[in-house]
Amino acid sequence: MSQTVKSHVTRRQFCRAAAAISSVGAVSGGLLALAETQPTVINTTGPDSLRSHAAPHGLLFGGAVNPALLDVDGAANGTTTDPYTLLFAAQANILVAENSMKWGALRPAPDKFDFTQGDRLIRFAGLNGQRVRGHNLCWHESNPAWLKATANKDNARQLLTEHIQTVAGHFRGKLHSWDVVNEAINPPDGLPDGLRKTMWLDLIGPDYLELAFRTAAAADPQAKLTYNDYDIEQDTPKQIAKRDAVMALLRRFKAKGVPIHAVGVQSHLDATAPPAGKGLQEFIREAAKMGLEVFVTEMDVNTHAVVGGAEAQDAAVAVVFRDYLRLVLAEPNVPIVLTWGLDDAHSWLSQAHGNQSRRPDGTRERPLPFDDDLKPTPAFLALREAIDTAHRSAGGNSKL
């Protein structure tokens, strides 16, 4: 594929961004040292891309993508000049659809499935030697209106089973993994085992979780099956309680022989929150003892409360990317890192809530390794540095 778009960040921009964070009390020396070794133009493609740096360590790196924005035909004949398409082709060796494999996108009507965008993503990935994750088969959000109006205690089990059979069956053999159940734990709801109050729990009962995994395993035996959740990264009382409940769920699954291969730690982080630490490390190691991999599935860094302009935001985000990924990638059962998007312009933090997504100073957030113009931010170099220091040997994760 023709690489006609050159991404770059100047050394001065990076140094100034790294220095800016010292004003909010974070350690910037490592980033400054890194910046001082960089050329004026930072190459980001070919051997300098994130996917190229990840491969020797047995890592898969990628991001969430909107398949409708990809120039797949241009990618196929080598003529595309679309920056968004070129960015994902250059940086990722694994992709996940941000929304187009959820119920709401796939199920316009009870008797109709629309696989157009999912198939489009599979085609694009095939052209670029990339893997694809499925997201997701069972969630309490992003469901079509007809489901809520139709589902009841008599038909909910059948609706869930038929959906998973059809969707996982359609993509059978084409996906690296599936987020089978998404965000089923929420201790503040006060239910046994920390389960979240959802339509599926209400209509089917707690065994909807096991039903979903067993149905997915039968529909696509080759895909790695994942439980995916958020707010389990930090050692705050609330997140500790949720992380413990997730671990208890995983142990119940293993005790009952439920087919599960990995747990997804979403990693929607906050630049002004306490960093992840010992609790997450212990969680990852406990998962390893159960034979489970841990995937970083949706990483980004919220900069809503960062004081200062773009440089301060970029520096804060770079520190989080560097420190967080150094922590988790030190564990050999963490073979995948995905960011929730690659660029700020298409981030849900910039788009999801309209004016509510604006920072107090009126600017948009800068949560990802590429900015609104698809040029690398300091987080790109911090991410690449963290990948380079991952404790892996080449080919060490043969199961990828």
N, C-alpha and C positions, 0 to 999 in steps of 0.2 A: 504494500500500500504506500502511496506517495505521502511522504511527510513534508507537507508544504508550509505548515505553521510552526514557527520557532518560538518556543516558550523560554523566557528568561527572566531573571531577577538580578539586579546589579548588586555587587558586593557591598556598596555603600548602603543600599536599601536594607540589606540583610543585617549588616552591622548595627545600623541605627535601630532596627526593630529589636534586635537582641538586647541592645543597651537600654531600650525604653523600659523593659520589664523590671530593670533594677529599681525603678522608681516605685514599684509596688511590692518590693521586698523579696522577689524571687531570685534564684541563682541564675545568672546570665553568663558566667564565665565560659562554660562549655560551648554555648551557642556562639559567643564572640570568637572563641578559638576556631570553631568550625568555619565561621564566616571568613575569617582572615585567610584561610587556606583556599577559598573558592576563587575561581577566575571571575572577571567582570561579567561575563555571560555564563549562566548556569545551564548546561545542557540537560535536558530532561527526557530525551527519547533514545531509542536504541539501547546500547549498553549502559546508558545513564538513567534509564527509566526505573520506576519502582518495581515493575515486574521482573526486569533483568537482575536487579539487586536481590530480589526475593528468591529467585530460582536456585542459586547455589546453596542456599540455606534450607532447601526443602520446603519453602514457604509458598503459599498462594496469597497474592495481594490483589485486591480489586475494590469495586464500589458498586453502589446502587445506581441504576441507570433507568432512564425513560426510553424504552425501545422506539417510541413514536418519533423521537428526535434524532435517531440514528439514520445516516445516509447508507443504508445497507446495500442498495444497488451500486452506488458509487464505490463502496468498499469492495464489492465483488469484482468490479472491473478495474479497480486501481485508479479511479479518477476523482475520488472525493477530495474536496478541499474544506469540508465542514469541520470547524475546530472541535466541536463537541464529539463528533465521531472519531476524529484523529486522537483526541485526548484519551478516550477509553481504549482505543486500539493500542495506543502506545504504552499505557500505564498498567493495565489490568491483565492478569492471567486467570481471573475468576470474576464473574459478574452476577448480580442479583437484580431482578426487576423490583423497582421501588414500589410499584402499585399494581402492575398489570397481571400478576398471578394471584391476586387476592379475590375473594368471592365477588366483591362488587364489580370488579372489572371483567371477570370471567362469566358471570351469570346474569345477563340482562333480563332473563325471564326464567321461570321454573323449568321450562322444557328446552332451554337454549344455552349452549356454551359458545363463547367467543374466544378462540385461542390465537387470534390474529397477532396480537402484540407479543405474546409468549413465544410463538413460533418465529416471529421476527428476531427476537433476542437469541434464540437458539441458532438461527442462521448466521447472525452476525458473529456470535462466539465461534462457530465452526470456521468462519473465514479467518479468524485471528488466533486460532489455537488456544481458545479460552474455555474454561469450565463455567458451568452455570449452577447457581443455587436456586431452589424454589422457595418462594416466600408468599404466602403461607397457606396451609390447608385448613386450619381451624383457629379462629380468632373471634373475639367479641365485638370487634370494630370492622369497619370497611365492608360491611355486609349489604346486599341489595335490600331495598325496601320490601320487596315481595317476601323475603325470607322471614322477616319479623312478623309480617301479616299472615303468613302461611303456617309457620312452624308451631307445633303443639306437642304435648306429651305423647301423643299417639304416633306422630310421624317424624319427630326430630331425629331419632336414631337412624331411620332410613334415609332422611335427607343428608345427614352428615356422611353416612357410609357411601351413598351413591356419588356424592360430590368427590370424595377422596378417591374412590375407585375410578371415576371418570377422568379426573384431572391428573392424578399420579399415573394412571394408566396411559393417558395421552402422551405424557413426557417420559414414559418408561424407558430406562436405559440411556437417557439423554442428559440427566442431571447428576451433578456431584452429590447434592444433598437437598433435603427438604426441611424447612421449619414446619414441623408437623403441627405442633401446638404453640401458640404465641401468647405470652403474658397471662398465664392462668393463675398466678399467685399474687395475692394482695392482702397481707395480714390485717390491715386496718378494717377490712370488711367483717372481721370477727367470726369467720366460718371455720369449721374444723380443718386442720391441716393447712391453714393459711390460704385456702382456695379463694379465688376471686368470684364475686357474684356475677354470673354471666347467663345469657340465654341458654347456653349448652348445659351448664351445671343445673339450672332450674328445670329444664325439660328432660334431661337424660339422667342426671346424677353424676357423682364423681367418676364413674367408670367411663364417661365420655373421653377422658384422657387416654385410657388404655385402648378403647375402641379406635380412636384416631390413629394411634401408632400401629396397632395390629393390622388395620385396614391398609395403611400406607405401605407397610412391609410386604403385604400380599400383592399390592398393585405394582410396586416397583422394588423388587428385592435388591437391586444394585445401588440404590441411593442411600446415603448415610442419613439417618433420621435424627432430628435435632429438636430439643426443647429450647425455646428462645425467650429471654426476659431481660428487663432493664432495672436500673437502680439496685444493683447488687455489687457494685464496684467499691464503694467506700466503707469505711469503718465507723459510720454513724449509727446510732441505735436503730433508726428506722431501716436502714439498708442492711444492717446485720440481721435483723429479724427476718427480712425478706430473703436474704441469701440463705439463712438457715432453713427456711421453709422450702426453698428451691432444692437445696441439698437433700432434705427429707423426702421430697417428691422423687428425686433421682434414685434414692435408696429403695423406695417402695417399688419403683419400676424394676430395678434390678432384682429385688427379692421375688417379684412376680413373673420374671422372665419376659417383661415387656421389651420389644425390640427397639432399643435406643442406642445411638452411637456417639452422640455429642450433645453438649449444652452450649447454647449461644449466649454470650455475654454482650449485650448490645453496645454498651460503652458510649452512651450519650452523656458526655462529661461536661463539667462547668469549669471555666477557667478560673473562677474565684472561689471554688469549693475546695475542701480538703482533698489531698491526693489519695488515690487508691494505695493500699499498703498490704500489711501482713494478712488481713482477713481474706482478701481476694487471692493472694498467693496460696494460702491454705486451702481455699475452696478449689482452686485448680488442681492442687496436688491430691485432694480427696477424690476428685473426679477421675484422676489418673488411676488411683487405686481400684476404681470400679471399671477400669478399661474404657473410660470415656475420654474423647477429645474435647477440647474447649475452643470454640470459634469466637473471635472478635467479629461481630456481625454487622454493626451499624455505627461505627465510631464517628463522632464529630465533637466539637468543643464549643459550647455556648459562651458567647462573649458579651451577653446583654449587660452585665454589670461591670465589665472592665472599664476602668477610668482612663480616658485618653483616646486618641484617634486611631487610625489604621495601624500605625507602627506599634502602638502599645498592644492592640488586639493581636496582631500577628506574632509578636514576641511571646505573649501569654499562651497562645495556641501552640506555638512551637515547643515551649517547655512541657506542656501537657502531653503532646504527642511523643516527645522524646522520652520522658520519664515513665509514662504509662506503658508504652510499648517495650521499653527496656525491662520493666517489671514482668509483664506477661510473657514476652517472647523468651525469657530465660527458662521457661518451662517447656519441656520437649513435647508435651501433648497439646500445644497451641500451634497448629499448622496453618491457620488462616487468619488474615486480617482484611476486613472490608470496611471502608468508610461509607457513610450514608450520603452518597454522591461524591463527586471528586472536586467540584468547583462551587464557590460561594453563590454564584448566580442562580443555580438550580437547587440549592439546599432548602429543605423543608423549613429550616430556621429563618430563611429569608422570605418564604412564600406562604407557609401554612396558615398564618393567622393575620394576614393583611397588615394593617397599621400596628397591631399588637407585636409584630415581629421587629419593629423598629426599636433601636436603643434609645435611652433617654435623650441623647443628643441628636436624634433624628436619623442617624445613619443605620445602615444594615449591618448585620453580624458578619463575621469573617471566620467561619468555623472549620474550613477545609484546606487541603494542601494546594489548591489553585483558586485564584481570586475571580471576580466577576468577569474579567477579560480572559480567563483561562490561562493566566500566567502563574508560575509557582510562587507561593508565599514561603516564608521561612519554615513553615510546617512541613513543606515538601522535603527540605534538607534534613530537618529533625527526624522525620519519618524514615527517610532513607538511611540516616545514621543509625537509628534504632534497629532497622532491618540488618544492617551490616554487622552489628554487634550481637545479633541473636546467637545463642549458644547451640549451634547446629553444625553438622557436617554435611557436605554435599550428598544429596540422595538419601539423607537420613530418614525421610518420611515417605517410604515407598508406597504407603497406602493412599497417598493423595491422588 
